[in-house]
Amino acid sequence: MKKAFTLTLILIVITLFVNQRQAYAGWPMGKGRFLLGTSATIYAAKDYWDIYGKLHTNSSTAFTSYTLGIFGSYGLSRRADFMFSVPFSRQVSNQSTDKYHNGLGDLQLGLSYNLFNYKYKNFTSIYVGAIVPMYPKYDAQTLGLGMYGSEVKLMNTGAYTLTGKKGYYNLEAGYRQFYGSDAPWQFTYLAALGLSLDKYNHVSVDVSGVYSHSSDSTANSAVILAGAARNYSYTRTSVSYGHTFSRRVSVFVSGFYTLTGINTGVGYGGSLQGLFRF
Amino acid sequence: MKKNTYCILVAVLLMPALLFGQSKTGNQPIPSLPLKETATKASASAEDSPSADGDMVIKVNASPKKSLFKEDEKIKYSFDVKSTYKTKQDGKLTVLVNTDLGDKVYEKSYNFKVGRESSEGLSVDIPGQKNGFYQVKFMLNLTDYDDTVKRIFGVGPEKIKATVTNKPYDFDAFWDSGKESLKKIAPQFKVTKDVQQSTKEKDVYLVEMHSWGNAVIRGWLTMPVKRPRHIPVKYRLPGYIVTMKPTMDDDEFAVFNLNVRGSGNSKDAVKYYGQYNLYHIDSKEEYIYRGVYMDCIRGMDFISAYADFFKFDMDRVAVVGGSQGACLALALAGLDNRVKLVTAELPLYSDLRDAIKIGPTLYPEKKSPIWMLDDYVRRTHGYTEKKLFSIWDYYDPINFAPEVKCPVLLAVSLLDELCPPRCSYAMYNQLSSKKKETWVSPDLTHEVDDSYYQFQYYWIKETFVLP
């Protein structure tokens, strides 16, 4: 149970990292332009929801993850961008004794293509990518699923003006398929709303989540005992504050909290993200 | 995942686009429109004031929407009518196609009926045409209602050439000597910070300089207070007798708005009488536009001279203009290789030899700067069209186009009464630029749609590879 719980938390950290790319998701980069992002994320969880959605608050397990990430996007053409992201995590699982795992996580890389736009203010794009585990097989249950995967995601991003203030929104829905024995498929989603306080300061709020389902649904207890739970779901919210130093440099600080879930920890934490445009 | 789930997912994602797509945004006239008469949007639907009996709303749309076709490709329109008449309306729809010089190439009539308070539609197929631009009239004659909707479509615009191109043999020598003479006039730049117009985010400077004929011309430089070490430049040139003011809403560029002689705060640089574009029209050396073109070069001299002081990025100097401003931007790019990019909206005077015929043919009532030239020829004894062209061939943007090698974005509106699309394309097709692109507004007159400016912003950023 605890191992499954831990693994689920790890997956959440990975998903969380991926979702941080919202700062540019959906907006085409523009040919020849490059965006590089770095992030530092702390994630912690002690309480958890079990497979039936029942909340357990007296768990003897605690989980903390420190993740440094790098991600980027390069404009191949007016519509097509190449995107990548890779995290490096240090995970601390406190059960009877502390257990540590360090290493690279899942590399994600793919292409985003702008399908159409409305007046160059609203963009609908599709992302198709691959997930490649960057860690040895024996770390498969600590740094990720250890499976190759593919992802397709639809994104709609646009700008709006509200009582003279400018803002943006971002909607994403994706489908991931992992490959291997009992490999799960996952449905991911994100809805974000941002508001510019002035030319340099922005706030945003988002709701995101994952529904992960494995073909092996014979008995959840067996999966849990095997230490490879792949059936889980959660809904998370985060609040961000961003400051634009220049056209090239922006920094975002965010805090997040898991609202609800199944077979998932009540995770919370924060992240610091830097965006550099070239 | 099931198919239905995908459908719901796609619908949710597209909802904002659909919602925004419903909203009608106003069309924004270009900032440097040449005439005080504001160009209005050519109505996509003909809506006369409703009579006591009822009203008709007519919608005409080309397919594709841009109204540009390949040579010999079938021209397709949809014609839809919504009637609020309380009686059935019966009659005919006549589709008449003329060249932009008024020669009829196609006519067909259809029986057309609309029931009481109902709608009716018709698909109109017009045979393929040769390269060029055409006017199509949809003439509706019903029991109680008559109306005509006019549209323009283009065929193979990228292959269009001017009917006559006549670059004078001494064109280059004429302008080289002009540039040499300008160099001998000390610019005596004077840059004064305008404290009243400056804000905490923008520094505004009044720029004064001596130009052609030692006339003092002026402009406004706006610098974002918070700016990169090297800032790209937007050099904006004015429309016909348009006053250029400081640009306060651009955070990414140093923006220099030049008032050429006779415009804005350079009004006193030339004391002309009568129409601006007729001043000294009998002499290519004395013609007002000679000084105007030289003013544009002098403005570039200012940018160059102050590049170190203001940290201008001289590899990223965009020259921007609409109407006459577009004409000036293109002429300047042909004369001065310090121009690194041009965006030209509805370039006035392009291919004047054709424009002077097309304008009065399609829009006889429109008193544009080109109409003024034509009118001058008609009412001035001894001043012939030949004489006009012997001057204007030195000033027509089409003759500068082959020398333009920087990237160019050209905006064209198909119903433009001042700058016929054929003439804009004839000039565009002469540009030597490796990167050039057009933006077409099919249903607008002498204006561009508001999304153009968004596109222009991305286009400049893409071309200059700006973050």
Boltz contact constraints between the chains, C-beta under 6 A:
constraints:
  - contact:
      token1: [A, 30]
      token2: [B, 462]
      max_distance: 6.0
  - contact:
      token1: [A, 31]
      token2: [B, 462]
      max_distance: 6.0
  - contact:
      token1: [A, 32]
      token2: [B, 465]
      max_distance: 6.0
  - contact:
      token1: [A, 118]
      token2: [B, 17]
      max_distance: 6.0
  - contact:
      token1: [A, 118]
      token2: [B, 20]
      max_distance: 6.0
  - contact:
      token1: [A, 118]
      token2: [B, 21]
      max_distance: 6.0
  - contact:
      token1: [A, 119]
      token2: [B, 451]
      max_distance: 6.0
  - contact:
      token1: [A, 120]
      token2: [B, 451]
      max_distance: 6.0
  - contact:
      token1: [A, 120]
      token2: [B, 454]
      max_distance: 6.0
  - contact:
      token1: [A, 120]
      token2: [B, 455]
      max_distance: 6.0
  - contact:
      token1: [A, 122]
      token2: [B, 17]
      max_distance: 6.0
  - contact:
      token1: [A, 122]
      token2: [B, 20]
      max_distance: 6.0
  - contact:
      token1: [A, 124]
      token2: [B, 17]
      max_distance: 6.0
  - contact:
      token1: [A, 154]
      token2: [B, 13]
      max_distance: 6.0
  - contact:
      token1: [A, 156]
      token2: [B, 13]
      max_distance: 6.0
  - contact:
      token1: [A, 156]
      token2: [B, 16]
      max_distance: 6.0
  - contact:
      token1: [A, 158]
      token2: [B, 16]
      max_distance: 6.0
  - contact:
      token1: [A, 171]
      token2: [B, 13]
      max_distance: 6.0
  - contact:
      token1: [A, 173]
      token2: [B, 9]
      max_distance: 6.0
  - contact:
      token1: [A, 247]
      token2: [B, 467]
      max_distance: 6.0
  - contact:
      token1: [A, 248]
      token2: [B, 467]
      max_distance: 6.0
  - contact:
      token1: [A, 277]
      token2: [B, 467]
      max_distance: 6.0
